[in-house]
Amino acid sequence: MWKLKLSEGNEPWVTSLNNHVGRQYWEFDKNGGTLEERCHVENIRQHFYENRFHVKHSSDLLLRLQFEKEKKVDMKLGKVKIESEEEISEEAVKTTLRRALRFYSTLQAEDGHWPADYGGPLFLLPGLVICLYIMGVVNAVLSEEHQKEILRYLYNHQNVDGGWGLHIEGHSTMFCTALNYVTLRLLGEDINDEAMEKARKWILEHGGLTFIPSWGKLWLSALGVYEWSGNNPLPPELWLLPYFLPIHPGRMWCHCRMVYLAMSYLYGTRYVGPINSTILSLRRELYTCPYHHIDWDLARNQCAKEDLYYPHPLVQDILWEGLHKFAEPLLMQWPFSKLRKRALSIVMEHIHFEDENTNYICIGPVNKGYNGSQLWDVSFGVQAILSTNLPEEYSLMLKNAHHFIKASQVREDSSGDLTKWYRQSCRGGWPFSTVDNGWIVSDCTAEALKTAVLLSQMPSGIVGEAIAPHKLWDAVDLLLSLQNSNGGFASYELTRSYAWLEVWLVGSVLHIWNMVWDKWANCWWQDLRKLPKHQKGLSFSII
């Protein structure tokens, strides 16, 4: 059976700043559980599978089973039934709140946080499997039981039409359908399996793999199932530009910066993993024409309509075309290739800095791994408990949560020259997950600070020792440093770019087009109003 391990870390390569408070991971024990418990788990799995199109989330049922067994908390508290038009009494409200709090207490870990599935998006797992496959370590890193659960998860969230959505509730997209199909194949699934045939049929009916969006193009290029010439440029040389230029990557929002940091390295090196029979088979399976006949220049800007949120502005297409046709060929030849080598070296330095200063967790699951939403959940959970006006009855729950909040505050800034790494102070802030992640967030800091202040105003016998005042001051100082000149707050760090840049790059062409369209449409309507009635129908038919 699977067991959730909490606040543990005996592995020599796993480091922590607070003795792994908040860490959570699943471990399989083939001898774990009784026969009755194993049968119960299988029944739960089967019930979820049969109802997967109606209830998409598992509700962490295996976690609930484990905690129910470990904590042995009596949940028998009379239900409150309110008839229609019946007045709701204060006692009825209190009874209902007590039931909710008692149940909530059973889901809390001993270190104070509430473990939960930080899942939903369906484009994260494929990245992990693809990386492991390229390195040839799938079986070394993922046990047989882990691979079984990955297959179960993907099949459980396959849509009726055979595809996968951007998240477990979403309609099928080329991005996730293609990536999850590839993931299943890399894990050894047969192409003749019914679910695989449905997925492949969906992909081919929607244009084939050339219609996958840019992130998918990059993943599959590194795998060897797509050509790098079919990608729009992500030149690492942008990191060599002076910082005052608005297009310098250091001015990007940190999530985007960290994601495109690694992507630019892969693009700059044109890295391709080992080509084997599975890769060659995927090239045959997922395209509407033979692989060697594909027009990769055309494929660069192809995107399935199910995935397209907003079309490329003309300015963006012109910029990419120039980089692809002229800049990239030059940068691949001496002496300009020296710039490429220097840029790749700088990018790798930034990647190493990010790894080392986040204990290899990194800022999010897209660019590396990530480890949950623990702090965020605890802050709101405590605020909800306090709002019931029943804190005395659940003192232990509050003490544990208070401990977690105090243990999760970031106490030191990142190492080195923060300006060099385009980082800013994080001392006194709180992260989205755990202190080991290291990236503080403005709203997480604000909510944690609010919660800590509320708890500090209550008796220590109920909620534990209050947070030290100087730690509150650090949090306030940090929040004030995150305020932008317009009075608002961005996430993670100060806004570094310019508002006009987004308007110019994304909105300018659309704005001009709208003005032209409005002017033309207005003139056309005015002219139409002047026409005799018998000619107006002709005008509409021509338009």
C-alpha positions in Angstrom: 0.0 0.0 0.0 1.0 3.6 -0.4 1.7 5.7 2.6 2.1 9.5 2.8 5.4 10.4 4.5 5.5 13.8 6.3 8.3 16.0 7.6 10.9 13.3 6.9 14.2 13.5 5.0 16.8 10.9 5.6 18.3 11.0 2.1 21.8 12.5 2.1 21.1 14.5 -1.0 17.9 16.1 0.3 18.7 19.3 2.3 16.4 21.5 4.4 16.5 24.8 6.3 13.9 23.7 9.0 14.3 19.9 9.3 11.9 19.2 6.5 8.8 20.8 8.1 6.1 20.7 5.4 7.7 18.1 3.2 5.3 15.4 1.9 5.8 12.5 -0.4 4.3 9.0 -1.0 6.1 5.8 -0.4 5.0 2.3 -1.4 5.2 -0.6 0.9 4.3 -3.9 -0.7 3.7 -5.5 2.7 1.7 -2.5 4.1 -1.9 -2.8 5.1 -4.2 -5.7 5.9 -6.0 -7.6 3.2 -9.2 -5.8 4.2 -7.5 -2.4 3.8 -6.1 -3.3 0.4 -9.5 -4.4 -0.8 -11.0 -1.2 0.4 -8.4 0.8 -1.5 -9.2 -1.1 -4.7 -12.9 -0.5 -4.2 -12.3 3.2 -3.9 -10.1 3.2 -7.0 -12.8 1.3 -9.0 -15.5 3.7 -7.8 -13.5 6.7 -8.8 -12.8 5.2 -12.3 -16.5 4.5 -12.9 -17.5 8.1 -11.9 -14.4 9.8 -13.4 -16.4 11.9 -15.9 -18.6 13.3 -13.2 -16.2 13.8 -10.3 -12.8 14.7 -11.6 -10.9 15.1 -8.4 -9.9 12.2 -6.1 -10.5 14.2 -2.9 -7.3 12.7 -1.4 -9.2 9.6 -0.3 -6.1 7.5 0.3 -4.8 10.3 2.6 -8.1 10.4 4.5 -8.0 6.6 4.9 -4.4 6.8 6.3 -5.2 9.6 8.8 -8.5 8.0 9.9 -6.5 4.9 10.8 -3.6 6.8 12.5 -5.6 9.3 14.5 -8.7 7.3 15.5 -10.8 10.5 15.9 -14.4 10.0 16.7 -16.5 11.7 14.0 -19.8 10.8 15.5 -21.4 14.1 16.1 -25.1 14.5 15.4 -26.0 16.1 12.1 -28.1 19.2 12.1 -31.1 19.2 9.8 -32.9 22.4 9.1 -36.4 22.2 7.7 -37.6 24.7 5.1 -38.5 28.1 6.6 -37.2 26.9 10.0 -35.2 29.5 12.0 -31.6 28.6 12.4 -30.5 28.7 16.0 -27.1 29.6 17.3 -26.7 26.2 18.8 -27.3 24.6 15.4 -24.6 26.8 13.8 -22.1 25.9 16.6 -22.8 22.1 16.2 -22.2 22.3 12.5 -19.0 24.3 12.9 -17.8 21.8 15.5 -18.4 18.9 13.1 -16.5 20.8 10.4 -13.6 21.6 12.7 -13.4 18.1 14.0 -13.2 16.7 10.5 -10.6 19.3 9.5 -8.5 18.4 12.5 -8.3 14.8 11.2 -6.6 16.0 8.0 -3.8 18.0 9.7 -0.3 16.7 9.8 1.7 16.8 13.1 3.9 19.6 11.8 0.9 21.8 11.4 0.1 21.9 7.7 -2.7 20.2 5.8 -1.3 17.8 3.2 -3.1 18.0 -0.1 -2.7 17.1 -3.8 -1.0 20.0 -5.5 -2.3 18.7 -8.9 -4.7 19.4 -11.6 -2.6 20.6 -14.6 -2.0 17.9 -17.1 1.2 19.2 -18.7 3.5 18.9 -15.7 3.9 15.1 -15.4 4.9 14.6 -19.1 7.9 17.0 -18.6 9.2 14.8 -15.8 8.8 11.5 -17.7 10.3 13.0 -20.9 13.4 14.3 -18.9 13.9 10.9 -17.2 13.5 9.1 -20.5 16.1 11.3 -22.3 18.5 10.6 -19.4 17.8 6.9 -19.5 16.8 6.7 -15.9 13.0 6.2 -16.0 13.2 2.8 -14.2 15.9 4.0 -11.8 13.9 7.0 -10.6 10.3 5.7 -11.0 9.6 2.4 -9.4 7.2 -0.1 -11.0 4.5 1.0 -8.6 5.1 4.7 -9.4 4.8 4.0 -13.1 1.5 2.1 -12.4 0.1 5.1 -10.6 1.2 7.4 -13.4 -0.6 5.3 -16.0 -3.7 5.1 -13.7 -3.7 8.8 -13.2 -3.4 9.6 -17.0 -6.1 7.1 -18.0 -8.4 8.3 -15.3 -8.3 11.8 -16.6 -8.6 11.0 -20.3 -11.6 12.7 -21.8 -14.5 10.9 -23.5 -13.2 12.1 -26.9 -9.8 10.5 -26.2 -7.9 13.7 -25.5 -6.6 15.4 -22.4 -7.3 18.9 -21.2 -5.0 21.6 -19.9 -6.2 20.5 -16.5 -8.4 17.7 -15.2 -11.6 19.7 -15.7 -10.7 21.0 -19.1 -11.7 20.2 -22.7 -9.2 18.3 -24.8 -6.2 20.3 -26.2 -3.4 19.4 -28.5 -0.8 20.5 -25.9 -1.9 18.0 -23.3 -3.2 15.2 -25.5 0.0 15.0 -27.4 2.3 15.2 -24.4 0.3 12.6 -22.4 0.1 10.3 -25.3 3.9 10.5 -25.7 4.3 10.0 -21.9 2.2 6.8 -22.1 4.3 5.5 -25.0 7.6 6.3 -23.2 6.3 4.2 -20.3 5.7 1.3 -22.6 2.0 1.5 -23.5 0.9 -0.4 -26.6 -0.2 1.7 -29.6 -3.0 -0.7 -30.2 -4.6 -0.2 -26.8 -8.1 1.3 -27.2 -7.4 4.4 -25.1 -4.2 5.0 -27.1 -6.0 4.6 -30.4 -8.6 7.2 -29.3 -5.9 9.6 -28.3 -4.0 9.2 -31.5 -7.2 9.6 -33.5 -7.9 12.9 -31.7 -4.4 14.2 -32.5 -4.5 13.3 -36.2 -8.0 14.7 -36.7 -6.8 18.0 -35.3 -3.9 18.4 -37.6 -1.2 16.3 -36.0 1.8 17.2 -33.9 2.8 20.3 -35.8 -0.3 22.0 -34.2 1.0 21.6 -30.7 1.8 25.0 -28.9 5.3 26.3 -28.3 6.0 24.7 -25.0 5.0 21.3 -26.5 7.2 21.9 -29.5 10.2 22.5 -27.3 9.6 19.4 -25.1 9.2 17.2 -28.1 12.2 18.7 -29.9 14.4 17.8 -27.0 13.0 14.3 -27.1 13.6 14.0 -30.8 10.0 13.7 -31.9 9.9 17.2 -33.4 12.5 19.3 -35.2 14.1 22.4 -33.7 13.7 24.3 -36.9 9.9 24.1 -36.2 10.3 26.3 -33.1 10.2 30.0 -32.9 13.6 31.4 -31.7 14.4 31.6 -27.9 17.9 33.1 -28.2 20.0 32.9 -25.0 21.9 35.9 -26.3 19.2 38.1 -24.8 21.0 37.6 -21.5 24.0 39.4 -22.9 22.0 42.6 -23.6 22.4 45.7 -21.3 19.8 45.5 -18.4 18.4 48.9 -19.3 16.9 47.5 -22.5 13.2 46.6 -22.0 13.6 43.2 -23.6 16.3 42.0 -21.2 15.1 38.7 -19.6 15.9 40.0 -16.2 12.9 42.4 -16.6 10.5 39.5 -17.1 8.2 38.3 -14.4 10.2 35.7 -12.3 8.1 32.7 -13.3 8.5 33.4 -17.0 12.2 34.3 -16.5 12.9 30.9 -14.8 10.9 28.9 -17.4 12.5 30.5 -20.4 15.9 30.4 -18.8 16.1 26.7 -19.3 14.2 26.7 -22.6 16.7 29.2 -24.1 19.5 26.9 -23.1 17.9 23.9 -24.8 17.1 26.0 -27.9 20.6 27.5 -28.0 22.2 24.0 -27.9 19.6 22.4 -30.1 19.7 19.5 -27.7 18.2 16.2 -28.8 18.1 13.0 -26.7 18.9 9.5 -28.0 16.9 8.4 -31.1 15.6 4.9 -30.7 12.8 2.7 -32.1 10.2 4.3 -29.8 11.1 7.8 -30.9 11.1 6.8 -34.6 7.7 5.1 -34.0 6.3 8.3 -32.5 7.4 10.2 -35.6 5.3 7.9 -37.6 2.3 7.8 -35.3 1.6 11.5 -34.7 1.9 13.3 -38.0 -0.5 13.5 -40.9 2.3 13.1 -43.5 5.7 11.4 -43.5 8.1 13.0 -41.0 10.7 13.9 -43.7 8.0 15.7 -45.8 6.9 18.1 -43.0 7.3 21.8 -43.7 8.9 22.9 -40.4 8.9 26.5 -41.4 5.2 26.4 -41.7 4.9 24.3 -38.5 6.6 27.1 -36.4 3.4 29.1 -36.2 0.8 26.4 -36.3 -1.4 26.0 -33.3 -4.6 24.0 -32.8 -7.7 26.2 -32.3 -8.4 24.4 -29.0 -5.1 25.7 -27.7 -5.1 29.2 -29.1 -6.0 31.8 -26.5 -4.8 34.8 -28.5 -3.3 35.0 -32.0 0.2 36.3 -32.5 0.4 40.1 -33.2 2.0 41.1 -36.4 4.9 42.7 -34.6 5.7 39.4 -32.8 5.6 37.4 -36.1 7.9 39.9 -37.8 10.3 39.8 -34.9 10.4 36.0 -34.8 10.8 35.7 -38.6 13.7 38.0 -38.5 15.4 36.1 -35.7 14.7 32.8 -37.4 15.8 33.7 -40.9 18.7 36.1 -40.2 19.9 36.2 -36.6 20.0 32.5 -35.9 22.0 31.5 -38.9 24.6 34.1 -38.0 24.8 33.1 -34.4 25.5 29.5 -35.4 28.6 30.6 -37.4 32.0 31.8 -36.3 32.8 34.4 -35.0 29.2 35.0 -33.8 29.1 31.5 -32.3 31.3 32.8 -29.5 28.3 34.9 -28.4 26.2 31.8 -28.3 28.8 30.0 -26.2 29.1 33.0 -23.8 25.3 33.3 -23.5 24.9 29.6 -22.8 27.5 29.8 -20.0 25.6 32.7 -18.4 22.3 30.9 -18.6 23.7 27.8 -17.0 25.2 29.9 -14.1 21.7 31.3 -13.5 20.2 27.8 -13.6 22.7 26.6 -11.0 22.0 29.6 -8.8 18.3 28.9 -8.9 18.9 25.2 -8.0 21.2 26.0 -5.1 19.1 28.7 -3.6 15.9 26.8 -3.6 17.3 23.4 -2.5 16.6 22.2 -6.0 12.9 22.8 -5.6 12.9 25.9 -7.9 10.1 28.5 -8.3 7.5 26.2 -9.8 6.6 22.8 -11.3 7.0 24.0 -14.9 10.7 24.6 -14.8 11.8 22.0 -12.3 9.7 20.4 -9.5 8.0 22.3 -6.7 6.5 20.9 -3.5 3.0 22.1 -2.8 0.9 24.9 -1.4 1.4 24.3 2.3 1.8 27.8 3.7 -1.0 29.2 1.6 -3.4 26.6 2.8 -2.4 26.9 6.5 -2.8 30.7 6.5 -6.4 30.6 5.2 -7.2 27.5 7.3 -6.2 29.3 10.5 -8.2 32.4 9.6 -11.2 30.2 9.0 -10.8 28.5 12.4 -10.5 31.7 14.2 -13.6 33.1 12.6 -15.7 30.4 14.2 -15.2 31.8 17.6 -14.4 28.3 18.9 -10.6 28.3 19.0 -10.5 27.0 22.6 -12.0 23.7 21.5 -9.3 23.1 18.9 -6.3 24.5 20.6 -3.9 21.7 19.4 -4.9 22.3 15.8 -4.0 26.0 16.2 -0.8 25.4 18.0 0.4 23.0 15.3 -0.6 25.4 12.5 1.1 28.3 14.4 4.3 26.3 14.6 4.2 25.7 10.9 3.8 29.4 10.1 6.7 30.3 12.3 8.9 27.6 10.9 8.1 28.6 7.3 9.2 32.3 7.4 12.3 32.9 5.3 15.1 34.1 7.6 17.9 34.9 5.1 18.3 36.4 1.7 19.6 34.4 -1.2 23.3 34.1 -1.5 25.6 36.3 -3.6 25.0 39.6 -5.3 21.2 39.8 -5.6 21.4 42.4 -8.4 23.6 40.0 -10.5 21.0 37.3 -10.3 18.0 39.7 -10.8 16.7 38.8 -7.3 15.7 41.0 -4.4 15.5 40.7 -0.7 13.3 37.8 0.7 14.2 38.0 4.4 11.1 38.1 6.5 8.7 36.8 3.8 6.7 33.7 3.4 6.7 31.3 0.4 3.7 29.6 -1.2 4.8 26.2 0.0 7.7 25.7 2.5 10.8 27.6 3.6 13.0 25.3 1.5 11.6 26.7 -1.7 13.0 30.1 -0.8 10.8 32.2 -3.2 8.7 34.6 -1.1 5.4 35.8 -2.5 3.7 39.1 -1.6 0.2 37.8 -1.0 1.5 34.7 0.8 3.6 37.0 3.1 0.6 39.3 3.7 -1.7 36.4 4.6 0.8 34.7 6.8 1.6 38.0 8.5 -2.1 38.6 9.1 -2.5 35.1 10.6 0.5 35.5 12.8 -0.7 38.8 14.2 -4.2 37.3 14.9 -2.6 34.4 16.7 -0.3 36.7 18.7 -3.3 38.4 20.2 -4.6 35.2 21.7 -3.6 33.4 24.9 -0.4 31.4 24.4 -2.0 28.5 26.3 -4.4 28.1 23.3 -2.3 28.9 20.3 1.3 28.6 21.5 4.0 31.2 21.9 3.6 34.3 19.7 6.0 35.0 16.9 8.9 37.3 17.9 8.2 41.0 17.2 11.4 41.5 15.1 10.2 38.8 12.7 6.9 40.7 12.3 9.0 43.9 11.6 11.0 42.0 9.0 7.8 40.9 7.2 6.4 44.5 7.2 9.7 45.9 5.9 9.6 43.3 3.1 6.0 44.0 2.1 6.7 47.7 1.9 9.7 47.0 -0.3 7.5 45.1 -2.7 5.1 48.0 -3.3 5.4 49.5 -6.8 5.4 53.2 -7.6 1.8 53.0 -8.7 0.8 51.8 -5.2 0.0 48.2 -6.1 1.9 45.0 -5.4 3.1 42.4 -7.9 3.8 38.8 -7.0 7.2 37.6 -5.9 9.1 40.8 -6.7 8.9 44.4 -7.9 7.6 45.1 -11.4 10.8 45.5 -13.5 9.4 46.1 -17.0 7.3 48.9 -18.5 3.6 49.0 -19.0 4.1 50.4 -22.5 6.1 47.4 -23.6 3.2 45.0 -23.3 0.9 47.5 -24.9 3.3 48.0 -27.8 4.2 44.3 -28.4 0.8 42.8 -27.8 -1.8 45.4 -28.2 -0.5 47.9 -30.7 -1.3 46.0 -33.9 -4.7 44.9 -32.5 -5.4 48.5 -31.5 -4.5 49.9 -34.9 -6.6 47.2 -36.6 -9.6 48.0 -34.4 -9.3 51.6 -35.2 -9.2 50.9 -38.9 -12.0 48.4 -38.6 -14.2 50.8 -36.6 -13.6 53.6 -39.1 -14.3 51.4 -42.1 -17.3 49.8 -40.5 -18.7 53.1 -39.5 -18.3 54.5 -43.0 -19.8 51.4 -44.5 -22.8 51.7 -42.2 -23.3 55.3 -43.0 -23.2 54.6 -46.7 -25.6 51.6 -46.3 -28.1 53.8 -44.6 -28.2 56.1 -47.6 -29.0 53.2 -50.0 -32.6 52.6 -51.1 -34.3 49.7 -49.3 -34.2 47.3 -52.3 -30.4 47.6 -52.5 -29.6 47.0 -48.8 -30.0 43.2 -49.1 -27.5 43.2 -52.0 -24.9 45.0 -49.8 -25.3 42.5 -47.0 -24.9 39.6 -49.4 -21.7 41.1 -50.8 -20.2 41.7 -47.4 
